[in-house]
Amino acid sequence: MPLEHLVEYFNDRFRREHGSSYRPFILKDGIASGLFGPVRINSVFSPIRQTLNPTVITGHTAQIEVSNYGTQQFYENEIEYLLASDERQPTGIESIINFDRLSRTVHMLNFLTLLPSYGNLFLEVDPLHILGIKQDHGVYFGEVIAQCGLKTNNVVIELSVHNRYVRYYKQLFSGLENYQRQGYQIGLKFDYLVEDKAVLDLIAKLSPNYVSVPAKNIDQANENDLEHLDELKRVVASVNGKSILKQVDQKKSDTLARNVNFDLVEGCYYRAIAFDYVGRQQSVHRNSVTTSQL
C-alpha cells in the first residue's frame, strides 16, 4: 500500500478508536510525522552495522525527534510534563501508552522508505508501556506492522533497562516474553556496564536476540570493566544473542568493539568510514571503466 494511503488508513483508525476527528498523522515530502497535542514527532534512524565490516547495515534503530507544533513551546526533557498536562490527551499510564504507540507507528511508516535492504527495525519501548499493558503485549502494534506489509520478526522491541525499575524486572520481562510469543525479536539496552549477576541471570532466562551497551561508559584501561564486558558477552552468546556496542563516536571505541568481538556497532564514527568506502568503490569502478575504454 502506498505511504499516503497508509497515513490515511491510520488516521481513520485513530478516529474510530478515539471517537475524534483529530488526525494525528501527517505526510509531507515523503516523510511521516505524528501529532501529540502541541508536539510533532519525527523519526531519526541510526544504522546498526557489522563490526568487522561497518559498510554492511543489518538494521536501524529509531529514535524520536520532537518539535513544537502550534503555539505552545516544547522541549525534549518536558515529555513527562506534557503527558501529564495536555488536556487533549489522557493522563498517566494511558497517555504514555498512546504516545508510545503513536511514535512507533510513525517510525514504522518512515522505515518503509528504507526498505527493502536495511534489515530489522529496532524500536525502544517505554517500561511504563509494558507495565501498563497487562496481557497480549504487541498485538496492537502487530496489526500496524501487518498493515505496512511486514512481519513482527522484522521488528526488535528494545527495552532500556534502568536501575530504578529493578523492583519490576519480573513484570517487565514477562511483558517481553509476551512480545516474543507474538513473533517479535527482543533487545535489552543498558545505559551502564552490567555487573549484577541477577541481571545476567535474567538475560540468560529471557534469551534476548540483542543486548547493547554504550561505548562511552566503558573504561578500556580498567581491567574490571573488560572482565564484566567479557562476562556479559559470554552470557549473550550462550543464548545465541548478538552484542551491540552503541554510541561509537571515535576510533578507540571502534578498536574496543573489534578487540572484544562485539557482533554489531552503532554510532556516528562510522558515517565517514562508510562514505569513504563507497567513494573509493565508485572511484575504482570509474577507473576500471575508463581503462576498459582505452
RODO-2510 file (C-alpha; in nm, 4 decimals, decimal comma):
residues 294
     n   res          X          Y          Z
     1     m     0,0000     0,0000     0,0000
     2     p     0,1431     0,3451    -0,0884
     3     l     0,2650     0,5519     0,2060
     4     e    -0,0021     0,8192     0,1617
     5     h    -0,2731     0,5518     0,1768
     6     l    -0,1232     0,4067     0,4953
     7     v    -0,1230     0,7516     0,6583
     8     e    -0,4913     0,7921     0,5726
     9     y    -0,5659     0,4416     0,6991
    10     f    -0,4068     0,5068     1,0392
    11     n    -0,5779     0,8463     1,0658
    12     d    -0,9138     0,6768     1,0021
    13     r    -0,8283     0,4080     1,2560
    14     f    -0,7430     0,6704     1,5165
    15     r    -1,0743     0,8439     1,4526
    16     r    -1,2682     0,5209     1,5025
    17     e    -1,0789     0,4184     1,8173
    18     h    -1,0982     0,7562     1,9895
    19     g    -1,4237     0,8913     1,8512
    20     s    -1,2437     1,2073     1,7417
    21     s    -1,1998     1,3961     1,4175
    22     y    -0,8378     1,4635     1,5159
    23     r    -0,5993     1,3208     1,2529
    24     p    -0,2550     1,2814     1,4141
    25     f    -0,0544     1,1516     1,1172
    26     i     0,0953     1,3856     0,8578
    27     l     0,2814     1,3091     0,5362
    28     k     0,4986     1,5816     0,3859
    29     d     0,7728     1,5394     0,1246
    30     g     0,7563     1,1627     0,1673
    31     i     0,8194     1,1776     0,5454
    32     a     0,5598     1,0802     0,8056
    33     s     0,5109     1,2708     1,1304
    34     g     0,2747     1,2307     1,4236
    35     l     0,0988     1,4949     1,6319
    36     f     0,0556     1,4529     2,0056
    37     g    -0,1086     1,7699     2,1268
    38     p     0,1404     2,0533     2,0607
    39     v     0,4225     1,8094     1,9817
    40     r     0,5285     1,6943     1,6382
    41     i     0,7047     1,3563     1,6374
    42     n     0,9555     1,2668     1,3654
    43     s     1,1886     0,9717     1,3141
    44     v     1,5671     0,9667     1,3324
    45     f     1,7311     0,6434     1,2177
    46     s     2,0811     0,5296     1,3083
    47     p     2,2304     0,2285     1,1250
    48     i     2,3284    -0,0915     1,3060
    49     r     2,6429    -0,2239     1,1348
    50     q     2,8593    -0,5329     1,1304
    51     t     3,1647    -0,4698     1,3483
    52     l     3,4211    -0,6196     1,1118
    53     n     3,2609    -0,4651     0,8025
    54     p     3,0755    -0,1480     0,9057
    55     t     2,9626    -0,0804     0,5486
    56     v     2,7166    -0,3694     0,5946
    57     i     2,3968    -0,2418     0,7588
    58     t     2,1865    -0,5057     0,9336
    59     g     1,9171    -0,2774     1,0721
    60     h     1,8268     0,0655     1,2037
    61     t     1,7489     0,1908     1,5498
    62     a     1,4730     0,4518     1,5595
    63     q     1,4581     0,7482     1,7927
    64     i     1,2048     1,0250     1,8198
    65     e     1,2779     1,3826     1,7251
    66     v     1,0271     1,6235     1,8718
    67     s     0,9466     1,9783     1,7735
    68     n     0,6876     2,2404     1,8560
    69     y     0,3656     2,2211     1,6575
    70     g     0,1419     2,5219     1,7001
    71     t     0,1965     2,7977     1,9514
    72     q     0,2984     2,6068     2,2658
    73     q     0,6718     2,5837     2,3284
    74     f     0,8119     2,2361     2,3937
    75     y     1,1454     2,0865     2,4848
    76     e     1,2542     1,7215     2,4781
    77     n     1,3059     1,6939     2,8522
    78     e     0,9473     1,8066     2,9116
    79     i     0,7768     1,4991     2,7626
    80     e     0,6659     1,3710     3,1035
    81     y     0,5222     1,7121     3,1896
    82     l     0,3387     1,7221     2,8584
    83     l     0,1901     1,3768     2,9078
    84     a     0,0535     1,4805     3,2435
    85     s    -0,0727     1,8271     3,1493
    86     d    -0,2051     1,8163     2,7922
    87     e    -0,5834     1,8483     2,8164
    88     r    -0,6409     1,6915     2,4768
    89     q    -0,4767     1,3675     2,5841
    90     p    -0,5488     1,1266     2,8700
    91     t    -0,3055     1,1345     3,1599
    92     g    -0,0834     0,8831     3,3348
    93     i    -0,0096     0,5353     3,2018
    94     e    -0,2771     0,5522     2,9311
    95     s    -0,1198     0,8689     2,7918
    96     i     0,2269     0,7098     2,7837
    97     i     0,0856     0,4075     2,6029
    98     n    -0,0799     0,6300     2,3421
    99     f     0,2374     0,8358     2,2978
   100     d     0,4433     0,5170     2,2586
   101     r     0,2021     0,3701     2,0046
   102     l     0,1874     0,6911     1,8050
   103     s     0,5684     0,7177     1,7972
   104     r     0,6167     0,3574     1,6891
   105     t     0,3605     0,3930     1,4115
   106     v     0,5487     0,6981     1,2813
   107     h     0,8746     0,5020     1,2891
   108     m     0,7117     0,2098     1,1093
   109     l     0,5834     0,4345     0,8295
   110     n     0,9212     0,6015     0,7823
   111     f     1,1046     0,2685     0,7988
   112     l     0,9204     0,1643     0,4839
   113     t     1,1178     0,4279     0,2933
   114     l     1,4408     0,2444     0,3872
   115     l     1,3269    -0,0950     0,2616
   116     p     1,3962    -0,3453     0,1196
   117     s     1,7658    -0,3628     0,2000
   118     y     1,8041    -0,2404     0,5564
   119     g     1,7162    -0,5343     0,7797
   120     n     1,5443    -0,5006     1,1151
   121     l     1,3867    -0,2019     1,2832
   122     f     1,4902    -0,1504     1,6474
   123     l     1,2162     0,0248     1,8457
   124     e     1,2582     0,1249     2,2079
   125     v     0,9506     0,0725     2,4252
   126     d     0,8836     0,2701     2,7422
   127     p     0,8969     0,0442     3,0529
   128     l     0,5760     0,2105     3,1715
   129     h     0,4105     0,0975     2,8496
   130     i     0,4994    -0,2639     2,9242
   131     l     0,3833    -0,2316     3,2862
   132     g     0,0605    -0,0626     3,1746
   133     i    -0,0369    -0,3437     2,9352
   134     k    -0,1426    -0,6456     3,1382
   135     q    -0,1506    -0,9053     2,8584
   136     d    -0,1173    -0,9580     2,4833
   137     h     0,1786    -0,7205     2,4510
   138     g     0,2453    -0,6384     2,0866
   139     v    -0,0948    -0,7363     1,9462
   140     y    -0,1978    -0,3770     1,8718
   141     f     0,1333    -0,2894     1,7079
   142     g     0,1341    -0,6227     1,5258
   143     e    -0,1710    -0,5008     1,3358
   144     v     0,0182    -0,1852     1,2400
   145     i     0,3146    -0,3914     1,1181
   146     a     0,0912    -0,6236     0,9160
   147     q    -0,0858    -0,3292     0,7544
   148     c     0,2565    -0,1999     0,6460
   149     g     0,3212    -0,5320     0,4719
   150     l     0,5847    -0,6583     0,7176
   151     k     0,6019    -0,9199     0,9925
   152     t     0,6675    -0,8874     1,3628
   153     n     1,0027    -1,0664     1,3225
   154     n     1,1199    -0,7624     1,1242
   155     v     1,0926    -0,5592     1,4460
   156     v     1,3168    -0,5645     1,7538
   157     i     1,1361    -0,4445     2,0656
   158     e     1,4122    -0,2868     2,2721
   159     l     1,3754    -0,2264     2,6439
   160     s     1,6061     0,0215     2,8097
   161     v     1,6929    -0,1370     3,1458
   162     h     1,7223     0,1189     3,4272
   163     n     1,8174     0,0636     3,7881
   164     r     1,5052     0,2470     3,9022
   165     y     1,2930    -0,0346     3,7568
   166     v     1,4820    -0,3142     3,9330
   167     r     1,1776    -0,3926     4,1520
   168     y     0,9725    -0,4514     3,8380
   169     y     1,2115    -0,6652     3,6336
   170     k     0,9898    -0,9709     3,6725
   171     q     0,6861    -0,7896     3,5287
   172     l     0,8909    -0,6230     3,2547
   173     f     1,0465    -0,9477     3,1417
   174     s     0,7063    -1,1159     3,1493
   175     g     0,5834    -0,8450     2,9108
   176     l     0,8816    -0,9007     2,6824
   177     e     0,8050    -1,2721     2,6771
   178     n     0,4579    -1,1793     2,5522
   179     y     0,6215    -0,9857     2,2672
   180     q     0,8317    -1,2916     2,1900
   181     r     0,5209    -1,5052     2,1640
   182     q     0,3858    -1,2590     1,9087
   183     g     0,6962    -1,3178     1,6965
   184     y     0,8933    -1,0019     1,7765
   185     q     1,2657    -1,0061     1,8313
   186     i     1,3755    -0,8732     2,1700
   187     g     1,6577    -0,6387     2,2639
   188     l     1,7871    -0,5201     2,6003
   189     k     1,9566    -0,1820     2,6098
   190     f     2,1768    -0,0929     2,9049
   191     d     2,2976     0,2587     2,9792
   192     y     2,5661     0,1145     3,2049
   193     l     2,8069    -0,1775     3,2042
   194     v     2,6267    -0,4780     3,3519
   195     e     2,7922    -0,6096     3,6684
   196     d     2,4945    -0,7517     3,8582
   197     k     2,4733    -1,1321     3,8475
   198     a     2,0960    -1,1141     3,8932
   199     v     2,0692    -0,9148     3,5687
   200     l     2,2942    -1,1634     3,3881
   201     d     2,0666    -1,4431     3,5115
   202     l     1,7650    -1,2565     3,3765
   203     i     1,9369    -1,2216     3,0383
   204     a     2,0029    -1,5951     3,0362
   205     k     1,6368    -1,6617     3,1195
   206     l     1,4877    -1,4206     2,8653
   207     s     1,7277    -1,5123     2,5813
   208     p     1,7094    -1,1759     2,4020
   209     n     1,8136    -1,1522     2,0385
   210     y     2,0264    -0,8441     2,1102
   211     v     2,1961    -0,6823     2,4094
   212     s     2,3589    -0,3411     2,3786
   213     v     2,5813    -0,1236     2,5973
   214     p     2,7171     0,2292     2,5355
   215     a     3,0822     0,2771     2,4460
   216     k     3,1052     0,5978     2,6482
   217     n     3,0608     0,4153     2,9807
   218     i     3,3384     0,1612     2,9292
   219     d     3,6900     0,2336     3,0519
   220     q     3,9240     0,0323     2,8304
   221     a     4,2078     0,0792     3,0777
   222     n     4,0028    -0,0721     3,3604
   223     e     4,0506    -0,4488     3,3845
   224     n     3,7315    -0,4866     3,5865
   225     d     3,5297    -0,3204     3,3094
   226     l     3,6760    -0,5544     3,0494
   227     e     3,6093    -0,8586     3,2691
   228     h     3,2461    -0,7540     3,3159
   229     l     3,2176    -0,6957     2,9435
   230     d     3,3564    -1,0404     2,8656
   231     e     3,1100    -1,1970     3,1091
   232     l     2,8184    -1,0097     2,9530
   233     k     2,9194    -1,1175     2,6040
   234     r     2,9576    -1,4776     2,7193
   235     v     2,6041    -1,4828     2,8580
   236     v     2,4604    -1,3197     2,5448
   237     a     2,6414    -1,5654     2,3188
   238     s     2,5201    -1,8584     2,5316
   239     v     2,1590    -1,7761     2,4353
   240     n     2,2520    -1,7184     2,0684
   241     g     2,2080    -1,3436     2,1040
   242     k     2,4141    -1,0695     1,9431
   243     s     2,6034    -0,7963     2,1254
   244     i     2,5952    -0,4326     2,0125
   245     l     2,8334    -0,1535     2,1122
   246     k     2,6425     0,1716     2,0743
   247     q     2,7413     0,5390     2,0660
   248     v     3,0724     0,4675     1,8943
   249     d     3,1947     0,8162     1,8105
   250     q     3,5718     0,7755     1,7933
   251     k     3,8425     0,5347     1,6824
   252     k     3,9237     0,3972     2,0279
   253     s     3,5635     0,2789     2,0706
   254     d     3,5774     0,1066     1,7332
   255     t     3,9011    -0,0621     1,8446
   256     l     3,7263    -0,1777     2,1626
   257     a     3,4401    -0,3263     1,9595
   258     r     3,6858    -0,5226     1,7453
   259     n     3,9113    -0,6354     2,0313
   260     v     3,6215    -0,7561     2,2432
   261     n     3,4462    -0,9093     1,9412
   262     f     3,1161    -0,7234     1,9530
   263     d     2,8887    -0,8553     1,6806
   264     l     2,7445    -0,5178     1,5830
   265     v     2,8147    -0,1473     1,6278
   266     e     2,6269     0,1811     1,6071
   267     g     2,7475     0,5378     1,6150
   268     c     2,8462     0,8491     1,4234
   269     y     3,2083     0,7322     1,3876
   270     y     3,1066     0,5057     1,1005
   271     r     2,9370     0,7689     0,8863
   272     a     3,2652     0,8973     0,7435
   273     i     3,4027     0,5446     0,7060
   274     a     3,1005     0,4270     0,5085
   275     f     3,1102     0,7363     0,2884
   276     d     3,4823     0,6945     0,2269
   277     y     3,4379     0,3259     0,1443
   278     v     3,1573     0,3954    -0,1043
   279     g     3,3580     0,6773    -0,2580
   280     r     3,6615     0,4538    -0,3058
   281     q     3,4477     0,1798    -0,4570
   282     q     3,2943     0,4255    -0,7035
   283     s     3,6402     0,5560    -0,7899
   284     v     3,7655     0,2033    -0,8589
   285     h     3,4624     0,1377    -1,0776
   286     r     3,5127     0,4602    -1,2748
   287     n     3,8813     0,3862    -1,3240
   288     s     3,8076     0,0318    -1,4458
   289     v     3,5518     0,1645    -1,6961
   290     t     3,7947     0,4270    -1,8223
   291     t     4,0716     0,1711    -1,8578
   292     s     3,8482    -0,0697    -2,0495
   293     q     3,7574     0,2051    -2,2938
   294     l     4,1202     0,2793    -2,3845
***
